[in-house]
Amino acid sequence: MADSTPLSEALTYLASRREEHVEEVRDFLTIPSISALSAHKSDVARAAQWLKDRLVKAGFVDARVDATPGNPIVRASSGHRAGLPTILVYGHYDVQPVDPLESWAHPPFSPTVENNILYARGSSDDKGQVFMQLIAAEAWQKTGQLPVNLKFIFEGEEEIGSVHLEQYVLDHQEDLKADLAVISDTPMYQDGYPAVCYGLRGLTSLEIAVQGPYQDLHSGVYGGAVQNPAHALARLIASLHHADGRVAVEGFYDEVDPLAPEERKAFAALPFDEEAYRSELRVPALHGEPGYTVLERIWARPTLEVNGLWSGFLGEGQKTIVPASAHAKITCRLVPHQNPNHVLDAIESHLRSHLPPGVTLAVTRGEGAPGSITPIDHPAVKAAEEAIERIYHSPASYIRMGGSIPVVVGFQEILHMPTLLLGFALPNENFHAPNEHFHLENFYRGAETVAVLWEKLGAGHV
C-alpha cells in the first residue's frame, strides 16, 4: 500500500510540480532587483510585489508589502494555531549588481537552464532559495495543514547592509515573535555534503590615523629630524600580531570559547585538501594562528585584519617628502561571546601603548556586531539533520561560516531566538560574481528538505 502520510503528500506535490516551479522562479529572476543601484528602485519594488502575490497564491492570504524609508519588506503568516511552534522564515529578494556584464555566458536577467543548472543573477543568492522556502510551505498548504505556525519576512536591502531592517524588527517585535528563525541563505559544504550551519562570526571595525608634522615636509630638509608617520604606522601594524600569526593584543582572546572536541572532530571529518586550497589561492604558503586547522581558523577563531593602508605621495614618479599623516582601516572577525566593544577597547589600548614617539594617534570606531551560535545539540539542529538524511540519504555536515549575517544578530538580540541556517547553494555557484547559478537538483531537494523540516519541528523539535 502506498505511503499516504501528510508529509508524503506534500513531497509528492513538490515532485509533481518541478517544471512549473522552475518556470515560476525564472519569472522571479527576470526582475533586476539590484538594491545598490538607484536606477533599479522600481524593479526592487516590483520584485517585492511579485513575491507578495506569489505568497497569496501559496495560501498566505495576509501577505503584504510594508514600506520602509528604503526598499519594502514583504511579510506573510499562516495564522496561529495553539500548541504548535512558530517559525520565522527570513530571506532577501534583492540582488547584487552584474558587472562585468561581458563576463556572463548568459544575460543575467534572462534565466537560462543548461545541464540542469539555472543561470541568473539571484538564482542562488537568494531568490532561488527564497522561492524554495515558499514552495515548501505551499506544498503543505495545498495538501493539508502546516505542522508549524509560519511567519515570513523577506527584505530588499540585504545586499546593501540591511539598512532599515533592524528598525523594522524593533518596531514589529510582537508581530515577528517566534520560537526559531530559519534562513536559507548559506551554502552547503560542497556538492554531496548538505550542511547545517550553526555558527557565524561577528564583525567590528576601526580606522586609525597617525599624525606627525602639520603638513608634508621636504625629506632633504627635515628627514631624520622628525618621526615619519608612515614608519610609525608600520611599527604599530606589525605590533598587532606575533610572527606565527597569533594576535598580540592583550585581552583579545579573553572571551573566546575553546572549540569543543566534538566540533573539531566534525570539522576534521569533512573532506578538505589544504594543498589544493593553497594552490587555488596562488599563495606560496598558508599562514594563521598555530594549533588550529584551516577550517577551524576561518570558521571558529577570531581574526584581526588590516583592510587598507595609505600615506604620503602615491602618484607617478618621486616626491621626496616626510608625510604629515598615515592611515589604516582594520576589521576583526569575532567568534560568539566576544564583545565588540571589549575587543575595540583592547586594540585601542594596545595601539596607544605601542605608539612611537613624535606622533599622535586618532582612533575612529566603526559598527560592531557579535558572532552567533546555535548549539549542535539544539533540537532544531537535530530536526534539520533528520530532514537532510530523509531527502539526501546522507548524514548532515556541521559547519560554521567565517562571514556575518546581520539579521541573525538582530534576531538574537532583539527577538531573543536562535537561528537555524539551512542553505542549499554550493560554494562555487558564483554568488556576487558573473555566471551565478543554482543546481536544480539542490533546488528540488532543498524544497523537499525544508518541507520535512516543518514536520520535524512541528513534532516538538524546537
Order of alpha helices (4+ residues) and beta strands (2+ residues): alpha-alpha-alpha-beta-beta-beta-beta-beta-alpha-beta-alpha-alpha-beta-beta-beta-beta-alpha-alpha-alpha-alpha-alpha-beta-beta-beta-alpha-beta-beta-alpha-beta-alpha-beta-beta-alpha
